[in-house]
Amino acid sequence: MRKTIIAGNWKMYKTLSDGQELAVALRRELYKIENIDIVLCPPYTLLTYLADALETSNIFIGAQDTYWLDEGAFTGEISPKMLKDAGCKFVIIGHSERRQYFGETNESVNKKIKAVLKHSLTPIVCVGETLNEKEKNLTFKVLDDHITNGLKDISKEEMLKIVIAYEPVWAIGTGKTATPEQAQEAQKYIRDLLIKMYNKDTADAIRIQYGGSVKPDNIIQLLKQPDVDGALVGGASLSAESFSEIIKKASEVVK
């Protein structure tokens, strides 16, 4: 049984006071939820504060990115070792915005996954196609590329510690959402790829999230799909009301 995981990616939003207010509200609203792994991924400036504030809660803290070395002369970067020390349990890797704006590649994604696993953190590995790629019917080719090259030399045992997030880039921040059927088709393709790379038992154990304009009014239908094991939520995670509603609705329909 795959436990549903819903993560909120705050991106470059929230000051210390804003983040504190949101975290307190979420803790109050979600303390009864036990059947979902809840993850908040705030900016780096909030990691330690929120990890301390939520230490005894049912909410985990994750980072939005990392570098692949533990330390060194890499101005502006932050390492998995530092993230773990700050209280993180999860790390988003390969988000489409990192690929689009900051030169993330399958090679760097692969290095980051290995570095994060070395420090016993859980990678949330993002894969997905752009609008241009979708219109050219390249969705499966892109997923093949991201999965096979991003997960190169990852063992079966390591793979079981990884979460995959399918994010159709054309649906991120646009208000457009893949239909439940589109999400299922893509995420089943990902699981079938994992069967080929590893085996069915391993693939069946891996959690695959959907990310792309997830909202309270579409979370139920998304989670009813057999290969959708959660959500990576962007804009809707910045409001206690909407993020809480997403998780509460999800809690009622989880497999």
ROVEXVEX-971111 format. One line per 8 residues: number of its first residue (from 1); their letters; for each residue x, y, z of N, C-alpha, C, O. Coordinates in steps of 0.001 Angstrom, whole numbers, plus 500000, padded with zeros to 6 digits. Last residue first. Example, Ala and Ser with C-alpha at 12.3 -4.5 7.8 and 13.67 -1.06 7.14 Angstrom:
BEGIN
2	sa	512850:497750:507080:513670:498940:507140:512900:500030:507870:513409:501138:508039 | 513190:494310:507800:512300:495500:507800:513200:496700:507800:514236:496681:508465 $
This chain:
BEGIN
255	kvvesakk	493672:505733:498881:493549:504305:498640:493896:503521:499907:493851:502290:499903 | 491816:508562:500020:493074:507860:499774:492831:506368:499690:491931:505816:500324 | 489646:510170:500511:489585:509297:499335:490842:508469:499106:490936:507751:498110 | 490015:511788:502680:488754:511049:502602:488727:510026:501461:487887:509126:501447 | 492363:513098:502266:492296:512146:503362:491056:511272:503314:491045:510158:503837 | 491680:514938:500317:492503:513781:499958:492399:512694:501013:492354:511507:500690 | 490318:516787:501874:489594:516049:500844:490359:514798:500433:489772:513736:500225 | 492498:517644:503427:491322:517045:504069:490493:516246:503064:490021:515152:503376 $
247	iiesfsea	494187:518719:501457:494619:517571:502256:493435:516882:502936:493391:515653:503004 | 492643:520837:500409:493191:519796:499549:493510:518543:500356:493138:517436:499968 | 492242:522341:502723:491095:521718:502067:491544:520612:501130:490904:519563:501056 | 494812:523224:503249:494136:522368:504224:492970:521636:503577:492737:520458:503847 | 495186:524852:501015:496039:523680:501202:495401:522713:502198:495452:521500:501995 | 493178:526835:501369:493155:525957:500201:494003:524707:500399:493596:523616:500000 | 493856:527955:503951:492506:527482:503627:492519:526483:502474:491938:525403:502584 | 496480:528749:503785:496113:527709:504751:494758:527113:504403:494543:525909:504546 $
239	slsaggvl	498124:529225:500769:496962:529602:501571:496609:528456:502505:496455:527317:502063 | 500028:528090:499294:500377:529352:499942:499243:529900:500798:499397:530921:501469 | 499232:525972:497855:499860:525664:499147:500220:526927:499920:500663:526852:501066 | 498354:526858:495429:497328:526561:496433:497918:526203:497793:497188:526137:498782 | 500774:527051:493926:500072:528232:494415:499071:527963:495522:498951:528757:496456 | 501545:523840:494169:502232:525127:494096:501432:526239:494749:501409:526362:495974 | 501914:520527:495221:501024:521676:495106:501841:522967:495110:502719:523156:495953 | 501978:517427:494213:502957:518472:494489:502248:519779:494177:502007:520103:493014 $
231	agdvdpqk	500119:514663:495492:500210:515886:494707:501375:516743:495174:501713:516781:496357 | 499390:511126:495095:499526:512364:495857:499665:513545:494928:499373:513456:493736 | 499451:509019:493370:499645:508732:494796:499797:509988:495645:500274:509924:496778 | 498029:507682:490676:498258:509002:491266:498273:508853:492780:497241:508595:493399 | 497234:505297:489584:498677:505563:489653:499015:506961:490156:500169:507383:490073 | 494399:505229:489661:495188:504186:490328:496675:504474:490465:497320:503948:491372 | 492597:508153:490582:493322:507425:489536:494300:506439:490182:494963:506788:491159 | 491706:509582:492657:490950:508364:492347:491624:507545:491257:491271:506388:491032 $
223	llqiindp	493168:511882:492691:493591:510792:493576:492813:509502:493354:493228:508441:493820 | 491700:513459:490864:493079:513059:490580:493483:511843:491405:494067:510893:490884 | 489294:513819:492196:489303:513058:490946:490713:512622:490566:490903:511541:490008 | 490266:515339:494413:489583:514055:494605:489639:513214:493340:489988:512034:493391 | 491398:517715:493389:492238:516724:494068:491557:515363:494187:492222:514334:494069 | 489907:519739:492302:490304:518649:491408:491070:517533:492108:491365:516509:491491 | 489248:521657:494201:488164:521118:493382:488596:520046:492379:487752:519495:491673 | 491615:522436:495474:490626:521649:496215:489569:521004:495329:489049:519936:495652 $
215	kvsggyqi	494191:521875:492940:493302:522721:493730:492323:521841:494510:492211:520644:494243 | 497126:522012:491029:496281:521206:491917:495479:522148:492816:496023:523098:493380 | 498819:522851:488883:497565:523542:489213:496598:522641:489986:495421:522526:489645 | 500563:520208:489056:500201:521094:487959:498844:521708:488201:497825:521160:487779 | 501653:517039:489799:501841:518446:490112:501522:519313:488911:502145:519171:487859 | 501161:513912:491351:500830:514781:490230:501049:516226:490665:500674:516602:491776 | 503535:511384:492442:502633:512516:492650:502260:513152:491318:502933:512966:490304 | 504057:508136:493108:504131:509085:492006:503074:510158:492239:501875:509880:492234 $
207	riadatdk	505933:505888:495064:504869:506878:495025:505108:507886:493900:506207:508421:493752 | 506591:502473:494558:507054:503856:494425:505872:504815:494301:504938:504580:493534 | 505704:499881:494466:505911:500475:495793:506251:501962:495733:506203:502644:496757 | 505646:499094:491863:504365:499199:492559:504496:499873:493925:503514:500376:494472 | 508373:498909:491308:507572:499962:490680:506256:500170:491416:505804:501304:491573 | 509005:496598:492836:509631:497895:493121:508785:499029:492564:508508:500001:493266 | 507416:494678:491572:507260:494934:493009:507841:496292:493392:507247:497039:494170 | 508387:494708:488917:507027:495150:489223:506849:495478:490703:506192:496462:491041 $
199	nymkilld	511697:496187:488660:510764:495068:488577:509395:495558:489046:509261:496688:489515 | 513456:498209:486830:513669:497473:488090:512843:496192:488056:513275:495203:487463 | 512874:499070:484282:514179:499399:484857:514496:498561:486091:515655:498244:486361 | 510261:498192:483871:511322:497773:482946:512702:497987:483550:513602:497170:483350 | 508996:499528:485956:508945:498066:485907:510071:497541:485023:510749:496574:485371 | 509412:502128:485174:510095:501647:486380:510061:500127:486472:510986:499510:487000 | 507677:502249:483016:509116:502426:482803:509908:501865:483982:510938:501215:483805 | 505264:501977:484377:505675:500913:483455:507164:501007:483127:507839:499988:482976 $
191	riykqaeq	505250:504426:485702:505345:503182:486485:505771:502006:485606:506542:501147:486035 | 505037:506154:483498:506200:506232:484387:506354:504931:485169:507457:504397:485285 | 502534:505373:482563:503710:505210:481696:504984:505239:482531:505900:504449:482305 | 500986:506170:484687:501082:504740:484406:502282:504464:483507:502965:503451:483663 | 501291:508890:484342:501868:508268:485535:501903:506742:485431:502766:506100:486030 | 499972:509383:481923:501395:509698:482066:502014:508954:483240:503132:508448:483142 | 497362:508487:482556:498094:507934:481411:499595:508156:481552:500391:507244:481331 | 496697:510097:484761:496814:508650:484909:497626:508030:483778:498468:507162:484007 $
183	aqeptatk	496595:512610:483540:497534:512360:484629:497769:510866:484797:498907:510424:484957 | 494496:512154:481751:495827:512494:481245:496894:512231:482303:497961:511696:482003 | 492401:511682:483571:492784:510630:482633:494170:510888:482043:494942:509949:481851 | 492166:514112:484903:492553:512906:485657:493033:511789:484742:493950:511043:485084 | 493741:516549:482770:492558:515828:483223:493021:514631:484049:494159:514185:483902 | 495995:518992:483908:495795:517763:483154:494514:517108:483664:494243:517119:484865 | 494896:522308:484084:495234:521081:484799:495075:519911:483852:494118:519855:483079 | 495623:525751:484045:495262:524541:483305:495697:523326:484113:496751:523336:484749 $
175	gtgiawvp	496750:527661:485532:495332:527428:485773:494821:526225:485004:493725:525731:485267 | 499403:527964:485357:498622:528465:484233:497126:528389:484492:496329:528979:483763 | 501072:526799:487185:500825:528225:487312:499985:528827:486200:499861:530048:486100 | 501574:524218:485019:502089:524822:486249:501866:526324:486240:502404:527037:485393 | 500920:522972:482696:499838:523144:483671:500295:523859:484937:499489:524086:485839 | 503148:522591:481188:502118:523452:480614:500973:523729:481601:500153:524618:481368 | 504514:520635:482542:504953:522024:482710:503904:522999:482196:503782:524110:482711 | 503283:518164:484418:503174:518689:483056:503424:520198:483106:502617:520944:483661 $
167	eyaivikl	504991:516446:486638:504477:517806:486515:504450:518219:485044:505484:518584:484485 | 505182:513825:488742:504908:514144:487340:504287:515529:487276:503194:515757:487794 | 507528:512975:490997:506455:513953:490799:506314:514222:489303:507216:514778:488676 | 508471:510200:492946:508462:510825:491627:507296:511818:491568:506201:511519:492043 | 510541:509552:495706:509199:509923:495256:509342:510575:493883:510228:511404:493676 | 512655:506928:496915:512443:508101:496061:510956:508292:495772:510211:507325:495615 | 513322:504573:498006:513362:505732:498908:513055:507038:498173:513182:508122:498743 | 513454:502714:496046:512340:502587:496987:512263:503763:497953:511258:503936:498642 $
159	meeksidk	515889:503236:494887:514672:503676:494213:513471:503636:495140:512564:504459:495014 | 517699:501917:496513:517642:503380:496548:516337:503895:495946:515756:504864:496432 | 517159:499285:495733:516991:499673:497135:516896:501187:497281:516104:501687:498080 | 517875:499393:493045:516500:499078:493422:516228:499522:494849:515168:500078:495134 | 520087:502238:492427:519782:500832:492696:518310:500644:493048:517593:501608:493313 | 520836:504303:489799:520134:504252:491082:519694:502808:491312:519003:502227:490474 | 521923:504606:487280:522743:503968:488326:522132:504067:489719:522842:503927:490715 | 519751:507251:486462:520853:506391:486037:521674:505911:487237:522066:506703:488094 $
151	lgntihdd	517566:508858:486668:517709:507783:487653:518839:506807:487301:518869:505677:487790 | 517743:510559:484503:517767:511130:485849:518016:510084:486922:518604:510379:487962 | 517482:508728:482404:518750:509420:482610:518849:510058:483993:519928:510091:484585 | 514884:507665:482718:516023:506764:482506:517363:507448:482772:518281:506824:483306 | 513286:510034:483205:513327:508893:484130:514602:508073:483945:515320:507816:484912 | 513736:511807:481062:513892:512256:482448:514060:511087:483413:514881:511145:484329 | 513199:510110:478820:514481:510786:478990:514719:511165:480449:515779:510878:481005 | 510507:509374:479265:511549:508351:479103:512926:508941:479389:513725:508345:480112 $
143	lvkftlnk	509334:511885:479202:509304:511098:480441:510370:510011:480409:511049:509761:481405 | 509792:512517:476494:510371:513348:477554:510421:512569:478870:511434:512593:479569 | 508282:510508:475260:509716:510593:474988:510421:511401:476070:511508:511035:476517 | 505720:511132:476150:506337:509877:476584:507850:509877:476343:508607:509311:477131 | 505359:513716:474895:505243:513490:476338:505982:512242:476789:506788:512300:477718 | 505333:514568:472314:506608:514072:472827:506556:513736:474322:507593:513498:474941 | 503485:515842:470635:503267:514451:471049:504552:513786:471559:504822:512618:471280 | 503748:518492:470323:504462:517658:469345:504357:516176:469671:505044:515349:469070 $
135	ekenlteg	502464:519448:472526:501829:519673:471227:502486:518866:470109:501866:518592:469082 | 504386:518772:474481:503069:518130:474479:502408:518248:473117:501856:517275:472604 | 506430:520526:473850:506662:519077:473738:505342:518317:473703:505203:517333:472977 | 505155:522945:474398:505677:522680:473059:505891:521191:472833:505577:520659:471768 | 504677:522645:477140:503555:522756:476209:503996:522432:474781:503296:521733:474049 | 506934:520113:478500:506494:521487:478270:505289:521476:477313:504934:520439:476754 | 506665:517256:480729:506852:517878:479420:506351:519319:479389:505461:519697:480151 | 508515:515826:483534:507340:516285:482816:507664:517121:481597:508776:517625:481442 $
127	vcviptls	509523:515294:486945:509647:514986:485517:508401:515523:484816:507348:515658:485439 | 511233:515513:490040:510227:516048:489118:510542:515709:487668:511685:515824:487223 | 511541:513731:492946:512155:513948:491632:511093:514322:490612:510170:513552:490348 | 512233:514174:496043:511013:514265:495238:511479:514677:493850:511778:515847:493613 | 514294:512189:498152:514177:513058:496974:512759:513003:496403:512162:511933:496292 | 514742:512182:501559:513889:511636:500499:513809:512598:499326:513308:513712:499479 | 517919:511546:503144:516793:512420:502841:516006:511813:501680:516546:511021:500908 | 520315:510296:503750:519050:509725:504245:517888:510704:504158:516987:510691:504996 $
119	hklvakik	522503:511171:502449:522222:511786:503747:520853:511381:504300:520308:512032:505192 | 522392:509829:500076:523541:509578:500956:523301:510119:502353:523831:509590:503330 | 520226:511024:498837:520069:509683:499408:521193:509357:500382:520974:508689:501393 | 521485:513376:497966:520387:513441:498943:520189:512089:499624:520006:512019:500839 | 523281:512380:496085:523769:513120:497257:522722:513173:498359:523039:513032:499540 | 521597:511218:494196:522564:510386:494910:523070:511071:496172:523266:510427:497202 | 520202:513525:493323:519490:512382:493908:520443:511545:494751:520131:511203:495891 | 522302:515033:492228:521593:515514:493416:520829:514385:494107:520813:514302:495335 $
111	knvsente	523028:513534:489993:524007:513788:491051:523321:514201:492350:523713:513771:493434 | 520606:513677:488542:521146:512394:488976:522150:512555:490112:522123:511797:491081 | 520470:516413:487999:519414:515762:488778:519932:514452:489358:519715:514159:490533 | 522658:516673:486342:522701:517312:487658:521618:516740:488569:521827:516600:489774 | 521709:515120:484160:522970:514785:484824:523033:515401:486219:523419:514729:487175 | 519442:516432:483328:519308:515080:483867:520558:514674:484641:520476:513972:485650 | 519840:519838:484513:519879:518793:483494:519640:517442:484148:519637:517325:485373 | 519135:523281:485001:519114:521908:485534:519066:520912:484384:518347:521111:483405 $
103	gfyqrres	519206:526016:484363:520100:525083:483690:520162:523683:484262:521136:522965:484037 | 517345:527748:485380:518647:527644:486049:519532:526516:485519:520498:526120:486171 | 514887:527753:484083:515538:529028:484371:516979:528907:484866:517747:529865:484778 | 514115:525049:483555:513849:526119:482589:514717:527350:482813:515229:527932:481856 | 514869:523518:485776:515316:523120:484438:515219:524296:483470:516121:524519:482664 | 513563:524904:487776:515023:524768:487859:515589:524377:486483:516653:524850:486082 | 510983:524537:486901:511514:525902:486948:513031:525895:487096:513708:526790:486590 | 510653:521789:487205:510681:522360:485846:511227:523784:485832:511865:524195:484863 $
95	hgiivfkc	512871:520303:489580:511628:521012:489268:511751:521713:487916:512830:522172:487540 | 514997:518721:490452:514658:518740:489039:513342:519408:488707:512748:519121:487668 | 513844:517838:493653:514965:517824:492715:514426:517853:491284:513511:517103:490944 | 513062:518565:496981:512604:518582:495591:513822:518665:494683:514725:519469:494916 | 513601:516616:499772:514217:517616:498895:513623:517481:497500:513672:516405:496903 | 512781:515957:503252:512564:515796:501818:513310:516884:501053:513617:517941:501604 | 513505:516685:505757:513314:515259:505524:513193:514952:504031:513466:513834:503596 | 515409:519191:507502:514681:518693:506338:514584:517174:506331:515464:516475:506833 $
87	gadklmkp	516908:520371:509488:515668:519694:509860:514849:519161:508706:513715:518724:508900 | 519404:521318:509052:518355:522320:509247:517007:521696:509602:516071:522405:509972 | 520803:519024:508504:521092:519713:509764:520011:520745:510096:519734:521015:511265 | 519847:518603:505928:519524:517648:506990:519727:518285:508362:518914:518101:509268 | 521006:520802:504677:519550:520662:504726:519122:519693:505820:518156:519938:506543 | 523734:520260:504897:523177:521437:505551:521656:521330:505707:521096:521716:506733 | 523845:517957:503295:524311:517909:504687:523730:519076:505481:523284:518895:506613 | 523045:518930:500814:522173:518006:501546:522556:517894:503022:521692:517753:503887 $
79	siegtfag	523922:522501:500626:524174:521074:500455:523153:520210:501190:522468:520695:502090 | 523578:525344:498556:523326:524726:499855:523359:523210:499671:522873:522697:498663 | 525096:528256:496971:524530:526905:496992:524325:526420:498423:524835:527013:499374 | 526383:530686:497062:524946:530680:496803:524294:529314:496858:523068:529212:496797 | 529497:529524:495963:528721:530642:496482:527249:530550:496073:526921:530362:494901 | 531256:527172:496637:530154:527236:495677:529149:528289:496165:528094:527960:496707 | 533636:525740:497816:533560:527139:497376:532527:527264:496262:532875:527440:495094 | 532066:523340:500070:533047:523815:499101:532814:525263:498719:531910:525922:499234 $
71	edlwytdq	530144:520334:500797:530671:521657:501126:531659:522079:500048:532046:521268:499206 | 528870:518148:499623:528600:518474:501025:529058:519871:501412:528438:520520:502254 | 527319:518430:496365:528479:518235:497230:528163:518698:498645:527289:519543:498845 | 525057:519056:494940:525366:517645:495111:526622:517373:495948:526952:516216:496211 | 522537:521311:496253:523712:521051:495420:524122:519608:495706:523586:518993:496628 | 518916:521537:495993:520168:521327:496716:521309:521299:495714:521097:521267:494502 | 515509:522622:496563:516638:522275:495696:517845:521994:496588:517788:522195:497802 | 513595:523040:498453:513196:523159:497053:514302:522783:496071:514048:522643:494875 $
63	agifinst	513144:520820:501284:513796:521927:500590:513401:521908:499120:512933:520893:498604 | 510610:520084:503770:511456:519751:502629:512071:521001:502034:511580:522109:502251 | 509237:518797:506756:509825:519931:506041:510716:519422:504906:511470:518462:505067 | 506057:517341:507695:507489:517264:507415:507946:518515:506662:507148:519197:506019 | 503642:517208:510202:504072:517885:508975:505594:517817:508851:506323:518185:509772 | 502552:516520:512584:502481:515513:511521:502894:516092:510173:502547:515547:509125 | 504786:517837:515163:503546:517774:514388:503598:516629:513385:504565:515868:513342 | 507073:518425:516481:506184:517434:517105:504858:517298:516365:503912:516707:516886 $
55	eladalyt	508239:520352:514728:508951:519119:515093:508025:518049:515659:508186:516871:515339 | 507507:522796:513828:506631:521673:513470:507201:520325:513890:506712:519279:513463 | 509487:524533:514672:508103:524824:515037:507172:523639:514809:506169:523488:515507 | 511783:523423:513475:511656:523483:514939:510195:523647:515353:509725:522979:516274 | 511130:523772:510792:511465:522432:511287:511341:522377:512802:510848:521391:513351 | 510840:526531:510672:509657:525690:510556:509922:524262:511013:509033:523612:511563 | 513554:527349:511073:512479:527847:511927:511273:526908:511879:510741:526530:512923 | 514914:526062:509007:515212:525734:510408:514076:526166:511321:513685:525435:512231 $
47	lltyppcl	513571:527242:506650:513710:525809:506921:513897:525501:508400:513110:524752:508980 | 513393:529837:505786:512386:529371:506734:512610:527938:507214:511897:527472:508103 | 515297:530306:503891:515315:531147:505084:514357:530671:506162:514488:531055:507324 | 514657:528639:501731:515726:528245:502645:515685:529021:503960:515997:528474:505018 | 511029:528491:501375:512360:528999:501017:513385:528609:502087:513016:528286:503216 | 509370:525266:502048:509472:526733:502049:510823:527180:501493:511669:526345:501175 | 507556:522732:501678:508858:523080:501102:508954:524596:500973:508655:525152:499916 | 505938:520398:503700:506039:521802:503325:507450:522083:502831:508426:521717:503486 $
39	vidineik	503999:517481:503513:505336:518075:503409:505202:519544:503022:504439:519887:502120 | 502359:514743:504880:502236:516167:504545:503625:516795:504580:504346:516656:505568 | 501131:511676:504140:502393:512357:504457:502271:513794:503950:502102:514033:502754 | 498052:510570:505459:498759:511273:504384:500080:511818:504925:500135:512354:506032 | 496654:509641:507609:496813:508733:506468:497470:509385:505262:497454:508825:504165 | 496241:511490:509587:497246:510458:509823:497542:509603:508597:498564:508919:508547 | 495132:514554:510727:495392:513769:509513:496524:512778:509766:497634:513175:510119 | 494873:516247:512837:494179:514954:512927:494490:514034:511742:494139:512854:511769 $
31	ylerrlav	496131:518633:512219:496743:517769:513231:496086:516396:513334:496691:515468:513871 | 495399:520625:510439:495705:519291:509909:496193:518286:510949:496625:517192:510588 | 494961:523131:511575:493927:522559:510720:494136:521068:510418:493176:520339:510172 | 497299:523673:513032:496003:523675:513713:494945:522932:512887:494131:522191:513438 | 499200:523639:511004:499312:522704:512131:497967:522575:512847:497560:521474:513219 | 498292:525772:509470:498261:524414:508927:498359:523373:510037:497676:522349:510003 | 498768:527933:511195:497416:527645:510723:497297:526216:510204:496308:525533:510474 | 501539:527801:511450:500691:527672:512643:499266:527293:512236:498640:526437:512860 $
23	aleqgdsl	502301:528291:508781:502618:527012:509425:501748:526768:510652:501273:525653:510867 | 501410:530943:508391:500866:529849:507584:501101:528503:508251:500202:527663:508285 | 502972:532356:510271:501510:532411:510321:500881:531237:509568:499934:530615:510051 | 505559:531774:509350:505140:531387:510695:503616:531334:510777:503048:530372:511295 | 505519:532993:506859:505678:531551:506963:505235:531021:508315:504618:529960:508413 | 505294:535685:507584:504264:535060:506750:504296:533539:506901:503262:532887:507049 | 507686:536027:509027:506403:536213:509708:505259:535568:508924:504357:534974:509516 | 509608:535433:507018:509564:534683:508272:508201:534813:508953:507632:533819:509403 $
15	tkymkwng	507834:535518:503829:508849:535983:504772:508744:535153:506040:507893:534269:506137 | 506875:534011:500886:506765:533975:502340:508025:534453:503072:509106:533879:502949 | 508228:532559:497898:507200:533304:498609:507359:533089:500112:507922:532082:500542 | 509356:530999:495735:509994:532186:496316:508927:533118:496903:508751:534262:496484 | 507844:527899:496750:508654:528638:495779:509281:529878:496443:509694:529806:497601 | 506383:526185:498260:506126:527621:498441:506896:528492:497461:506632:529689:497351 | 504880:523315:497637:506092:524015:497205:505816:525519:497253:505109:526059:496402 | 503647:520820:499614:503417:522196:499198:504731:522879:498880:505596:523009:499746 $
7	aiitkrm	502720:517455:498992:503764:518426:499335:503384:519799:498809:502865:519931:497700 | 501355:514507:499973:501016:515819:499415:502029:516834:499926:502174:517041:501131 | 501100:511097:499482:501993:512185:499909:501601:513470:499194:501527:513514:497967 | 499696:508008:500520:499549:509261:499787:500470:510333:500367:500603:510462:501585 | 501467:505033:500610:500865:506098:501403:500844:507388:500596:501867:507804:500053 | 500690:502088:498985:501466:503321:498888:500762:504425:499667:499594:504719:499414 | 500840:498799:500000:500000:500000:500000:500874:501249:500000:501694:501446:500897 $
